[in-house]
Amino acid sequence: MDCRFVGFGVVEIDGETYERDLVIEDGRVRRRKKGPSKPRRSEFGHTPLTAAERIPWSAPTLVIGSGADGQLPVTDDLYREAARRGITVVVRPTPEACEMLSASEPGSVAAILHVTC
């Protein structure tokens, strides 16, 4: 998969441009639905990534692109659920996460990419 952080708010995957947070699983791209995490927004000043969302647990590694400047909060419940499932979580600013995705073998990673902050 060719993943490239174009700039603040924009990611390109296999030639397709996206301006929303994304979830990548089994080679498919879908929009991240933050609704289940919004109740915890006041704790962080920003909607965090929580285990309440539809997380792509299908690969042994979950790469989280934490935004252009790495500001996306990832909650402890997500780390606990990943550990329970035996999944490694790697959190990097989105430009680095895109590089990791581009270098990974298909099926070896799933990802959540935050495209702003």
SVG drawing of the C-alpha trace seen along z (x, -y; Angstrom):
<svg xmlns="http://www.w3.org/2000/svg" viewBox="-21 -22 31 34">
<polyline fill="none" stroke="black" stroke-width="0.4" points="0.0,0.0 1.3,-3.4 0.6,-5.9 1.7,-9.5 1.1,-12.4 0.6,-15.3 0.2,-18.0 -2.0,-19.1 -5.4,-17.5 -4.5,-15.5 -3.3,-11.9 -3.0,-10.0 -3.4,-6.3 -2.7,-4.4 -3.3,-7.6 -6.6,-8.5 -6.7,-11.7 -8.4,-11.7 -9.2,-14.7 -10.7,-12.9 -9.4,-10.5 -9.1,-7.0 -9.0,-3.4 -7.1,-0.9 -7.8,2.8 -7.2,5.7 -6.2,3.2 -9.5,1.4 -9.9,-2.3 -12.8,-3.6 -13.6,-6.8 -12.9,-6.9 -16.1,-7.4 -15.1,-9.3 -18.6,-9.3 -18.0,-6.6 -14.9,-8.5 -16.5,-12.0 -17.8,-11.6 -14.2,-11.6 -13.3,-14.8 -13.5,-17.0 -10.7,-14.9 -8.3,-15.7 -9.4,-18.9 -9.6,-16.9 -11.5,-13.8 -9.2,-10.9 -8.9,-7.5 -10.5,-5.0 -11.4,-1.3 -15.0,-2.2 -14.5,-2.9 -14.5,-0.3 -10.8,0.6 -9.2,2.7 -8.0,5.6 -7.4,8.0 -3.6,7.6 -0.8,8.3 0.3,4.6 -1.9,1.6 -0.2,-1.6 -1.8,-4.8 -1.0,-8.0 -1.3,-10.6 -1.6,-13.6 0.7,-16.0 2.2,-17.1 1.5,-13.9 -1.3,-15.4 -4.0,-12.7 -4.5,-11.3 -4.7,-7.5 -6.4,-6.2 -5.3,-3.5 -8.3,-1.4 -7.2,-1.0 -3.7,0.2 -5.3,2.6 -7.6,4.1 -4.7,4.4 -2.6,6.2 -5.5,8.5 -5.7,9.4 -1.9,9.8 -1.7,6.8 1.3,4.5 0.3,0.8 2.7,-1.7 1.9,-5.4 3.8,-7.8 3.0,-11.2 1.0,-10.6 3.9,-11.3 5.9,-8.6 2.9,-6.2 2.4,-6.6 6.1,-5.7 5.6,-2.6 2.5,-1.6 4.2,-2.0 7.1,0.2 4.9,3.0 3.8,6.3 0.1,6.5 -1.9,7.9 0.8,7.4 -0.5,4.0 -3.8,2.3 -3.9,-1.5 -5.8,-4.5 -4.6,-7.8 -5.5,-11.2 -4.8,-13.8 -4.8,-17.1 -3.1,-18.2"/>
</svg>
